[in-house]
Amino acid sequence: MAENPMLKFVVRPQSYPDKRAVNERARDFAEISNSFAPAGAEDQAARCSQCGVPYCSVHCPLHNHIPDWLRLTAEGRLREAYELSNMTSTMPEICGRICPQDRLCEGNCVIEFSGHGAVTIGSVEKFITDTAWKEGWVEPVQVGAPTGFSIGIIGAGPGGLTAAEYLRMAGHEVHIYDRYDRAGGLLTYGIPGFKLEKHIVMRRVQRLEEAGIHFHLGFEVGKDATLAELRQKHEAVLIATGVYKARDMKMPGVGTKGVVKALDFLTASNKAGFGDAVPEHEDGSLLATGKDVVVIGGGDTAMDCVRTSVRQGARSVRCLYRRDRENMPGSQREVQNAEEEGVEFVWLSAPIAFEGTEHVTGVKLTRMRLGQPDASGRRAPEPDPGSEASIPADLVIKALGFDPEELPTMFGEPSLAVTRWGTLRVDHRSMMTSIDGVFAAGDIVRGASLVVWAIRDGRDVVDHIQSYLTAKATTRSRVTA
């Protein structure tokens, strides 16, 4: 009888692909670790317990068939593993790189609960699809027979790209409109290369272009065309813009030169990575080189900013967060990576003023203490009286999260309903907005969230658009009969 390749978690330890040495990786924007070697991926996949209730899949927004493709990987059946992972996700190698697995699949792995350490699912997922690209297993999009319907998608981020792929597979003509000069949204301009190298995103975009999807880049809805004009061109419109308005703070000195927004800083860095001319790097306004940098916030965007600052050659990098390490929203793995690269975390601290007149020179802060739990269940931070102090800074980066932009004003469509949080109001049974034939998906509906949720929403909205178009076609048939 052949040996069961699975259930090796007792004798095989949890492992990740080796990271590059800190003094090497902190000088460039390449990913900090390579993919598993085949033997390493098979070993790690073989640790899966193949439990009866796969909590890893339950807690994956895409409900990926994780135990199944882990088993196929352990058996060396990589092509089948890829095909299975590709059934539920349009971007498995991207999710494998940037999903916070410690909060999702791996954090809910049964053998993690048993004390043996979770299967490193994300690294195996990355390995499977990287191998598929290398071996030529990633096939062109299978375009369906033409339906005669045209769909307009506003936003070329993960939600919009996912919906575009499935709609094109259904045979529809698909047009994507995006304000940036490259597709990908935050995958392209918000996430640094050391987490997601840009050729990984661009080859996905190229695959969609080769499928006949039309990209209209540098196109701003509300200026280059109104939403009403797009509705005239397409039978259905999907709004998948994400949320890009930076949350701000009110305190003395917040408008001082040198106090900047996280997305501006990251976008400038990513543009430079593409080889673009970046005036804000030339004049130093969005460049950390030689500066004392303070980043305010505790989420994944803050981690991106501190680690980017290190790579740009900052003199010092500090991260201020008002709660403690255990209560921060960002990935603990990212905190560890940042600490290894020389970032100093100043826990339980919050800014109360920015110092300097012509240019920021420091951050005045107060120490915090944790009080009673708030509505989120986390203990609320409270100022600790008499604990004020100042730290030097000549670049302060605000990484406090994102809110929706000014809809409906931005699109020139006053009948587009929004919630009290500024997100688009939809009928959750149909994912349709207040305007007939206009759908919405992703962060513009749910608020700032994870890439994997945008992919899930982009996948789900396609079924609703299909139902709408089917009803529309039926109505047309009756009229012409």
HELIX and SHEET records of a PDB file:
HELIX    1   1 VAL A   22  ARG A   25  1                                   4    
HELIX    2   2 PRO A   38  ALA A   45  1                                   8    
HELIX    3   3 TYR A   55  VAL A   58  1                                   4    
HELIX    4   4 ILE A   66  ALA A   74  1                                   9    
HELIX    5   5 LEU A   78  THR A   88  1                                  11    
HELIX    6   6 PRO A   92  ILE A   98  1                                   7    
HELIX    7   7 GLN A  101  ARG A  103  5                                   3    
HELIX    8   8 GLU A  106  ASN A  108  5                                   3    
HELIX    9   9 VAL A  110  PHE A  113  1                                   4    
HELIX   10  10 ILE A  121  GLU A  135  1                                  15    
HELIX   11  11 PRO A  158  MET A  169  1                                  12    
HELIX   12  12 LEU A  186  TYR A  189  1                                   4    
HELIX   13  13 LYS A  198  GLU A  210  1                                  13    
HELIX   14  14 LEU A  227  LYS A  233  1                                   7    
HELIX   15  15 ALA A  262  GLY A  273  1                                  12    
HELIX   16  16 PRO A  279  GLU A  282  1                                   4    
HELIX   17  17 ASP A  300  ARG A  311  1                                  12    
HELIX   18  18 ARG A  325  ASN A  327  5                                   3    
HELIX   19  19 GLN A  332  GLU A  340  1                                   9    
HELIX   20  20 THR A  409  PHE A  411  5                                   3    
HELIX   21  21 ASP A  443  ARG A  446  1                                   4    
HELIX   22  22 VAL A  451  THR A  480  1                                  30    
SHEET    1   A 5 HIS A 214  LEU A 217  0                                        
SHEET    2   A 5 GLU A 173  ASP A 178  1                                        
SHEET    3   A 5 SER A 150  ILE A 154  1                                        
SHEET    4   A 5 ALA A 236  ILE A 239  1                                        
SHEET    5   A 5 VAL A 438  ALA A 440  1                                        
SHEET    1   B 2 LYS A 245  ALA A 246  0                                        
SHEET    2   B 2 PHE A 402  ASP A 403 -1                                        
SHEET    1   C 5 VAL A 259  LYS A 261  0                                        
SHEET    2   C 5 LEU A 395  LYS A 398  1                                        
SHEET    3   C 5 ASP A 292  ILE A 296  1                                        
SHEET    4   C 5 SER A 316  LEU A 320  1                                        
SHEET    5   C 5 GLU A 344  VAL A 346  1                                        
SHEET    1   D 3 SER A 349  GLU A 355  0                                        
SHEET    2   D 3 GLY A 362  PRO A 373 -1                                        
SHEET    3   D 3 ARG A 379  PRO A 383 -1                                        
SHEET    1   E 3 SER A 349  GLU A 355  0                                        
SHEET    2   E 3 GLY A 362  PRO A 373 -1                                        
SHEET    3   E 3 ALA A 389  PRO A 392 -1                                        
END                                                                             
